[in-house]
Amino acid sequence: MTGYDFHPEALLDLDEIWEFIAGDNPAAADRVIADILGTLDKLVTFPNQGHSRPDLTSRPIRSTLVREYLIACAPDEKPLWVVAVMHGRRSPRVMAAILRGRE
């Protein structure tokens, strides 16, 4: 039991991140995913870490940056609900649309 669960599309986010990085370096892709999962393990204990992003969503979602990836979680959900994992340099409009689409 991990203490967190993923929106189905958030699992696809992880797959896409891994595949993109693995195209150049599979070991690096494994490290990035391990870092993301390690951060999620820490967020289970302290789910309100990170930042609220009222510019992206009015929902009570907190975001945490891991390397260059933004993890968006619903801290009040049990288990912790991972809504999205996306590149932090995406346009805020695109990020907001992704979060809206995962309500």
C-alpha positions as CSV (number, residue, x, y, z in Angstrom):
1,M,0.0,0.0,0.0
2,T,1.5,3.3,-1.1
3,G,-0.9,5.8,0.5
4,Y,-1.5,7.4,-2.9
5,D,-3.4,6.6,-6.1
6,F,-3.4,8.0,-9.6
7,H,-6.1,9.5,-11.8
8,P,-5.9,7.1,-14.8
9,E,-4.5,9.9,-17.0
10,A,-1.8,10.7,-14.4
11,L,-0.6,7.1,-14.9
12,L,-0.4,7.8,-18.6
13,D,1.6,11.0,-17.8
14,L,4.2,8.9,-16.0
15,D,4.4,6.5,-19.0
16,E,4.8,9.4,-21.4
17,I,7.5,11.0,-19.3
18,W,9.4,7.7,-19.0
19,E,9.1,7.0,-22.8
20,F,10.3,10.5,-23.7
21,I,13.4,10.4,-21.5
22,A,14.1,6.7,-22.2
23,G,14.4,7.5,-25.9
24,D,17.8,8.9,-25.0
25,N,18.6,7.2,-21.7
26,P,16.5,4.5,-20.1
27,A,18.5,4.7,-16.8
28,A,17.8,8.4,-16.5
29,A,14.1,7.8,-17.2
30,D,14.1,5.2,-14.3
31,R,15.7,7.8,-12.0
32,V,13.2,10.5,-12.9
33,I,10.2,8.2,-12.2
34,A,11.8,7.0,-9.0
35,D,12.2,10.6,-7.8
36,I,8.6,11.4,-8.6
37,L,7.4,8.3,-6.7
38,G,9.8,9.1,-3.8
39,T,8.3,12.6,-3.5
40,L,4.8,11.1,-3.5
41,D,5.8,8.8,-0.6
42,K,6.8,12.0,1.3
43,L,3.6,13.8,0.3
44,V,1.5,11.0,1.9
45,T,2.8,12.0,5.3
46,F,2.6,15.7,4.7
47,P,0.0,16.1,1.9
48,N,-0.3,19.9,2.2
49,Q,3.2,20.5,1.1
50,G,3.7,22.3,-2.1
51,H,1.8,25.3,-3.5
52,S,-1.8,25.9,-4.3
53,R,-2.2,27.2,-7.8
54,P,-5.4,29.4,-7.9
55,D,-4.1,30.6,-11.3
56,L,-4.6,27.1,-12.7
57,T,-7.6,25.7,-10.8
58,S,-10.0,26.7,-8.0
59,R,-10.0,23.1,-6.8
60,P,-8.0,22.4,-3.6
61,I,-5.0,21.0,-5.4
62,R,-1.4,21.3,-4.3
63,S,1.5,21.2,-6.6
64,T,5.1,20.1,-6.0
65,L,8.0,20.3,-8.4
66,V,10.3,17.3,-8.9
67,R,13.1,18.0,-11.2
68,E,11.2,19.8,-14.0
69,Y,7.9,18.0,-13.4
70,L,4.9,19.4,-11.6
71,I,2.9,16.9,-9.5
72,A,-0.6,18.0,-8.9
73,C,-2.4,16.3,-6.0
74,A,-5.6,16.5,-4.1
75,P,-4.3,16.6,-0.5
76,D,-7.7,16.1,1.2
77,E,-8.3,12.8,-0.6
78,K,-7.5,9.5,1.1
79,P,-5.5,8.0,-0.4
80,L,-3.7,11.0,-1.7
81,W,-5.0,11.5,-5.2
82,V,-2.5,12.3,-7.9
83,V,-4.3,14.3,-10.6
84,A,-1.5,15.0,-13.0
85,V,2.2,14.9,-13.6
86,M,3.3,17.4,-16.2
87,H,6.3,19.3,-17.4
88,G,6.7,22.5,-15.4
89,R,7.5,24.6,-18.5
90,R,4.1,24.0,-20.1
91,S,2.0,27.0,-20.7
92,P,-0.2,27.8,-17.6
93,R,-3.2,27.7,-20.0
94,V,-2.3,24.2,-21.0
95,M,-1.8,23.1,-17.4
96,A,-5.2,24.6,-16.4
97,A,-6.9,22.8,-19.3
98,I,-5.3,19.5,-18.2
99,L,-6.5,20.0,-14.6
100,R,-10.0,21.0,-15.8
101,G,-10.2,17.9,-17.9
102,R,-9.4,15.7,-14.9
103,E,-12.2,16.8,-12.5
